[in-house]
């Protein structure tokens, strides 16, 4: 937080821009900078404009008015954005494939040397056995030829062995890098929680089970006036609150439940074996816990600021697909956001 304002968190009303407006802002900003309209670039600028990532915004500004694509890709990888991690993962896989092809070619070359040596041995053996009167000089000449051929084979084997050792180390490094990128692609950089991709996978897996998806509840949470807080006090203050909220939510769920940070100020929780009554009770407890525990100082010493949230609840029994379940939860969340007196709303209730 900025030192001058850290003790003056005064909330004010803010209107969340519509998704269409966000897309237009991103496109316009990219056009001003002459950035190519690539999906991963949209993701990069979405993180800046919608995700309110001031650090990334400063890094992009430092690249100048016409940032080069490799530099943007490097930033995307540094900030662990999904599209750029996927691009780097693809590059690593391509490099690994190229190395394996090289290994196969070297092994084929080594096998060719061995076959040549084997044919030479067979020819000389036939020559010796078929010519009892062969001179010692001729025999020694053939032995010298075999010795030279064997030296060639051994040298090739040693070269292949040394290169294989280097390739194995490189492949292990690439494998670790790919694994790290895959983990990064489903993890939120700020809170360490799973992200939207991980949530989508989890819900998809839920609907693919033999017993079906019935009996699960999706709870979507939005932080009230979070954009306002970020605008006034900076992303460092906002990130601290995000981490605190993530920790509080993690402590509020059971081992088999799932939690994710889906975007800038939104979280999602997936609970199994609950009906609407239980899900609403859980949502109310979460809301009360946040308001009771996430308190910040204000300029008014007699009034401590409280972080508040809006919550939407939807049941898997009311949704035929994973997409419909998320859409239902978002409808309920929007209803909660539009009515501060009822900050917890259930879809269809």
C-alpha positions in Angstrom: 0.0 0.0 0.0 1.1 3.6 -0.4 2.3 4.9 2.9 0.2 8.1 2.8 -3.0 6.3 2.2 -2.5 2.9 3.9 -4.6 4.1 6.9 -7.4 5.7 4.9 -9.3 3.0 3.0 -12.5 4.8 2.3 -14.8 2.8 0.0 -16.7 4.5 -2.9 -19.1 3.1 -5.4 -17.7 1.7 -8.6 -19.4 0.3 -11.7 -17.9 -2.9 -13.1 -17.3 -2.5 -16.8 -19.2 -5.0 -19.1 -17.2 -7.8 -20.7 -17.8 -6.2 -24.1 -16.3 -2.9 -22.8 -13.3 -4.8 -21.5 -12.7 -6.4 -24.9 -13.0 -3.0 -26.6 -10.5 -1.5 -24.2 -8.0 -4.3 -24.8 -8.3 -4.1 -28.6 -7.9 -0.3 -28.6 -4.9 -0.4 -26.3 -3.3 -3.1 -28.4 -4.0 -1.1 -31.6 -2.3 2.0 -30.1 0.8 0.0 -29.4 0.7 -1.8 -32.8 0.5 -5.2 -31.1 -0.6 -8.2 -33.2 -4.1 -9.4 -32.5 -3.0 -12.8 -31.2 -4.9 -14.7 -28.5 -1.9 -14.8 -26.2 -1.5 -11.0 -26.6 -5.2 -10.5 -25.7 -4.5 -12.5 -22.6 -1.5 -10.4 -21.8 -3.4 -7.1 -22.0 -6.5 -8.6 -20.3 -4.2 -9.2 -17.3 -3.2 -5.6 -17.3 -6.6 -3.9 -18.0 -9.1 -6.4 -16.4 -6.7 -8.1 -14.0 -5.3 -4.7 -12.9 -1.7 -6.0 -12.9 0.3 -2.8 -12.4 3.6 -4.6 -12.5 2.9 -6.1 -15.9 1.6 -2.7 -17.2 4.9 -1.1 -16.2 6.9 -3.8 -17.9 4.9 -3.5 -21.1 5.3 0.3 -21.0 9.0 -0.1 -20.7 9.1 -1.9 -24.0 8.1 1.3 -25.8 5.3 2.2 -28.3 5.8 -0.8 -30.6 6.8 -3.7 -28.4 8.3 -6.7 -30.3 6.5 -10.0 -30.1 9.4 -12.0 -28.5 9.6 -9.4 -25.7 5.8 -9.7 -25.1 6.1 -13.5 -25.1 9.0 -13.2 -22.5 6.8 -11.1 -20.3 3.9 -13.5 -20.6 6.1 -16.3 -19.6 7.5 -14.3 -16.7 4.0 -13.6 -15.4 3.0 -17.2 -15.9 0.1 -16.5 -18.3 -1.6 -19.5 -19.7 -1.2 -18.8 -23.4 2.5 -18.0 -23.1 3.2 -21.0 -20.8 1.5 -23.2 -23.5 3.6 -21.6 -26.2 6.8 -22.2 -24.2 5.6 -25.8 -23.5 5.1 -26.4 -27.2 8.5 -25.0 -28.0 10.1 -27.3 -25.3 8.2 -30.3 -26.7 9.4 -29.4 -30.2 12.9 -29.2 -29.0 12.6 -32.5 -27.3 11.3 -34.1 -30.4 14.1 -32.7 -32.5 16.7 -34.1 -30.0 15.1 -37.5 -30.1 15.2 -37.5 -33.9 19.0 -36.6 -33.7 19.5 -39.4 -31.2 17.8 -41.8 -33.6 20.0 -40.7 -36.5 23.2 -41.1 -34.4 22.1 -44.6 -33.3 21.4 -45.5 -36.9 24.8 -44.2 -37.9 26.4 -46.2 -35.1 24.5 -49.3 -36.2 25.8 -48.8 -39.8 29.4 -48.8 -38.5 28.8 -52.0 -36.5 27.3 -53.7 -39.6 30.2 -52.7 -41.7 32.6 -54.1 -39.1 30.6 -57.3 -38.9 30.7 -57.8 -42.6 34.5 -57.2 -42.7 35.0 -59.8 -39.9 32.9 -62.3 -41.9 34.7 -61.6 -45.1 38.2 -62.0 -43.5 37.1 -65.1 -41.7 36.0 -66.7 -44.9 39.3 -65.6 -46.5 41.4 -67.1 -43.8 39.5 -70.4 -43.7 39.4 -70.7 -47.5 43.1 -69.9 -48.1 45.4 -72.2 -46.1 48.4 -71.0 -47.9 47.8 -67.3 -47.2 50.9 -65.4 -46.4 51.6 -63.9 -43.0 51.8 -60.4 -44.5 48.4 -60.7 -46.1 46.9 -62.0 -42.9 48.5 -59.2 -40.9 47.1 -56.7 -43.4 43.6 -58.0 -42.9 44.1 -57.9 -39.1 45.2 -54.2 -39.5 42.1 -53.5 -41.5 39.9 -55.1 -38.7 41.7 -53.1 -36.1 41.1 -49.9 -37.9 37.5 -50.7 -38.5 37.1 -51.6 -34.8 38.7 -48.3 -33.8 36.2 -46.5 -36.0 33.3 -48.4 -34.3 34.6 -47.7 -30.8 35.2 -44.0 -31.5 31.6 -43.7 -32.9 30.2 -45.5 -29.9 32.1 -43.3 -27.4 30.9 -40.2 -29.3 27.3 -41.4 -29.3 27.5 -42.3 -25.6 28.9 -38.9 -24.6 26.2 -37.1 -26.7 23.5 -39.3 -25.3 24.5 -38.3 -21.7 24.3 -34.7 -22.7 21.0 -35.2 -24.4 19.6 -37.1 -21.4 20.4 -34.1 -19.1 18.9 -31.7 -21.6 15.7 -33.8 -21.9 15.4 -34.0 -18.1 15.7 -30.2 -18.0 13.0 -29.8 -20.7 10.8 -32.3 -18.9 11.0 -30.3 -15.7 10.3 -27.1 -17.6 7.3 -28.6 -19.3 6.0 -29.9 -15.9 6.5 -26.5 -14.4 4.7 -24.8 -17.3 1.8 -27.2 -17.0 1.5 -26.5 -13.3 1.8 -22.7 -13.9 -1.0 -23.0 -16.6 -3.5 -24.1 -14.0 -2.3 -22.0 -11.0 -3.1 -18.4 -10.1 0.1 -16.4 -9.9 -0.9 -14.2 -6.9 -2.7 -16.5 -4.5 -1.3 -19.9 -5.6 -4.8 -21.3 -5.9 -6.0 -23.2 -9.0 -7.2 -20.9 -11.8 -10.2 -20.8 -14.2 -8.7 -23.5 -16.4 -8.3 -25.8 -13.4 -11.9 -25.1 -12.4 -13.1 -25.9 -15.9 -11.3 -29.2 -15.8 -12.6 -30.1 -12.3 -16.2 -29.3 -13.3 -15.8 -31.2 -16.6 -14.5 -34.2 -14.7 -17.5 -34.0 -12.4 -19.9 -34.3 -15.3 -17.9 -37.2 -16.8 -18.3 -39.4 -13.7 -20.4 -42.5 -14.1 -22.6 -41.5 -11.2 -23.1 -38.0 -12.8 -22.7 -34.6 -11.4 -25.8 -34.5 -9.1 -25.2 -33.4 -5.5 -22.6 -30.7 -6.1 -22.8 -26.9 -5.6 -20.8 -24.2 -7.3 -20.4 -21.0 -5.3 -19.0 -17.9 -7.0 -17.6 -15.1 -4.9 -16.9 -11.5 -6.0 -15.1 -8.9 -3.8 -17.2 -5.7 -3.6 -15.5 -2.5 -4.7 -12.2 -4.3 -5.4 -11.5 -2.3 -8.5 -12.0 0.9 -6.4 -9.5 -0.3 -3.8 -6.9 -1.1 -6.5 -7.4 2.2 -8.2 -7.0 4.2 -5.0 -4.3 2.2 -3.1 -2.4 0.3 -5.8 -2.2 -3.4 -6.7 0.1 -4.2 -3.8 -2.7 -3.6 -1.3 -5.1 -5.4 -3.5 -2.8 -8.4 -3.8 -2.4 -8.6 -0.1 -6.1 -8.8 0.4 -6.5 -11.4 -2.3 -3.9 -13.6 -0.6 -5.7 -13.1 2.8 -9.0 -13.9 1.3 -7.6 -17.0 -0.5 -6.1 -18.2 2.8 -9.4 -17.6 4.7 -11.4 -19.5 2.0 -9.0 -22.4 2.0 -9.4 -22.8 5.8 -13.2 -22.9 5.3 -13.4 -25.9 3.0 -12.9 -29.6 3.4 -10.2 -31.7 1.8 -12.4 -32.9 -1.0 -13.8 -29.5 -1.9 -12.3 -27.3 -4.6 -11.4 -23.6 -4.6 -10.1 -21.4 -7.5 -9.4 -17.8 -8.2 -11.1 -17.4 -11.6 -10.2 -13.7 -12.4 -9.2 -10.4 -10.8 -11.6 -10.3 -7.9 -13.6 -13.5 -8.3 -13.3 -16.9 -6.6 -15.2 -20.1 -7.1 -15.8 -23.0 -4.7 -17.1 -26.4 -5.7 -18.7 -28.5 -2.9 -19.8 -32.1 -3.2 -22.7 -33.9 -1.6 -24.7 -30.8 -0.7 -28.2 -29.6 -1.4 -29.3 -26.0 -1.8 -30.0 -25.5 1.9 -26.5 -26.7 2.9 -24.9 -24.7 0.1 -26.7 -21.5 1.2 -25.6 -22.1 4.8 -22.0 -22.5 3.6 -22.2 -19.3 1.5 -23.6 -17.3 4.5 -20.8 -18.6 6.7 -18.2 -17.6 4.1 -19.7 -14.1 3.8 -19.8 -13.6 7.6 -16.3 -15.0 8.0 -14.9 -12.6 5.4 -16.6 -9.6 6.9 -15.5 -10.5 10.4 -11.9 -11.3 9.6 -10.8 -9.2 6.7 -10.8 -5.8 8.4 -8.6 -2.9 7.3 -7.8 0.5 8.9 -9.5 3.7 7.7 -8.9 7.4 8.3 -11.9 7.3 10.7 -10.4 5.7 13.9 -13.9 4.8 15.2 -14.8 2.8 12.1 -12.8 -0.1 10.8 -13.2 -0.9 7.1 -14.5 -4.3 6.2 -14.1 -6.3 3.1 -17.4 -7.5 1.8 -18.3 -10.0 -0.8 -21.2 -11.0 -3.0 -22.0 -14.7 -3.6 -23.9 -16.7 -6.2 -24.9 -20.3 -5.6 -25.9 -22.9 -8.2 -26.6 -26.7 -8.0 -25.3 -29.2 -10.5 -28.8 -30.8 -10.5 -30.1 -27.6 -12.3 -27.5 -27.7 -15.0 -27.1 -30.3 -17.8 -23.5 -29.2 -18.7 -20.4 -27.7 -17.0 -21.0 -24.5 -18.9 -24.6 -24.2 -17.8 -23.5 -24.8 -14.1 -21.1 -21.9 -14.3 -23.6 -19.7 -16.1 -26.2 -20.4 -13.4 -23.8 -19.5 -10.7 -22.9 -16.3 -12.5 -26.5 -15.3 -12.9 -27.0 -15.8 -9.1 -23.8 -13.8 -8.5 -25.0 -10.9 -10.6 -28.3 -10.9 -8.7 -26.3 -10.7 -5.4 -24.2 -7.8 -6.7 -27.2 -5.8 -7.8 -28.9 -6.1 -4.4 -26.5 -5.3 -1.5 -29.2 -6.2 1.0 -29.2 -9.8 -0.2 -25.5 -10.4 -0.9 -26.0 -14.2 -1.1 -28.3 -15.4 -3.9 -29.3 -18.8 -5.2 -30.0 -19.6 -8.8 -33.7 -20.3 -9.5 -34.7 -19.6 -5.9 
